Amino acid sequence: MSQMASGDPQVNDPQANAAMPGAIRLFARPKVIAIACVIALCALGWAALALIVTGAPGATFDPSTSGLLPRLVDALCNPAHAHPGLPAGAWTVVDAALAFLMWCAMALAMMLPTAAPMITTYAEIAETAARKGERIVSPLVIAGGYAAVWIGFAAAATALQGGLARAGLLDPAFAATGPLPSGALFVLAGLYQFSSLKHACLTQCQQPFPFFFRNWQTAPAGVFRLGLRQGLYCLCCCWAMMLLMFAVGVMNVVWMAGLGIIMAIEKIGATTRFTKLIGVAMIAAGVVLIARAVAAQAPF
C-alpha cells in the first residue's frame, strides 16, 4: 500500500507524539478514535430514539406514567403508545421531518455497531502505518462515508412511510395493517437470507481487511468512497431486515434492539448456518401470520 494521507502531520510524528500529554496521545491513535466514534454515535442514536419514543407530539401514554424512564418503559411494552398515528391521508412536512430524524437515529443505533469491525480494521491498518511515520486519514472519514449511505436509506424509508401513511396502510404504531402484509414482509426477509447477494455482501462485511488491502486509498476523498462502498455492502446485506420494522411497528424499540443484535452477530463473523437459521425463523413467522390472515377471512 502506498503512503497514507492525513490532515494532521503531528499525529504521525513520533517525536511530537512523545511530547504530547498522555490523554492527548491516547486520543491521537486512530483505533481509539474509531471505537470512541462508534460508541458515541450509537449512544446518540439510542438517546434520540428514546426522546422520540417518549416525547412524540400527541403521544398517548398511560396517564399514570410520568417521567422519562416510566414513559420509556410504557413505550417499550406498548409501541402503539409511542406515537398518536396519522389519520388516513395525512402526512405533513413536519411529519416527514420527524420520520426522517427517527430513521436516521435508528440507523445510528442499529447499524453502526454492525460496522464496528470494518471501522476498527481500517483504524488498525492506519495505526500501523502511523507507527511507521506514514501520514494517514482519520477513521472518522470512512465512518462518514458509511453513515452517508444509511442517511440515504433513511430518506428512502421516510418516503415509503409517507406513502403508506397516505394510503392508510399503517396502524398507529406505524406497522402494516393486518397480519397478511406483515407476514409477507417476514417471508421476504427470510427468503433474502438465502440469496447469493446477501451472502456476497455479508462476506465483504465480515472480512474487511482484504477489501482495504485491494482498494486502499491515500486521500480523504478516496477513504470517504471506501466508506460509501462498505455502506452499500451493509445496505445490500441488511435492507430486508430493516424493512421488517414496517411489519412490527416503526416505533417498536424492542424489535429495533433485537434486529440490531442479529445483524451485529452476522457481521462479527457468524457462520452461514446462523444466517440461514434466522431466515428459517423469519419464513416460519411469516407463514404463521399469513395463515392467521387467511383463517380470519375464511367463511366459517
Secondary structure, 3 states (H helix, E strand, C coil): CCCCCCCCHHHHCHHHHHHCCHHHHHHCCHHHHHHHHHHHHHHHHHHHHHHHHHHCCCCCCCCCCCCHHHHHHHHHHCHHHHCCCCCCCCCCHHHHHHHHHHHHHHHHHHHHHHHHHHHHHHHHHHHHHHHCCCCCCCHHHHHHHHHHHHHHHHHHHHHHHHHHHHCCCECCCCCECCHHHHHHHHHHHHHHCCCHHHHHHHHHHHCHHHHHHHHCCCCHHHHHHHHHHHHHHHHHHHHHHHHCHHHHCCCCHHHHHHHHHHHHHHHHCCCHHHHHHHHHHHHHHHHHHHHHHHHHHCCC
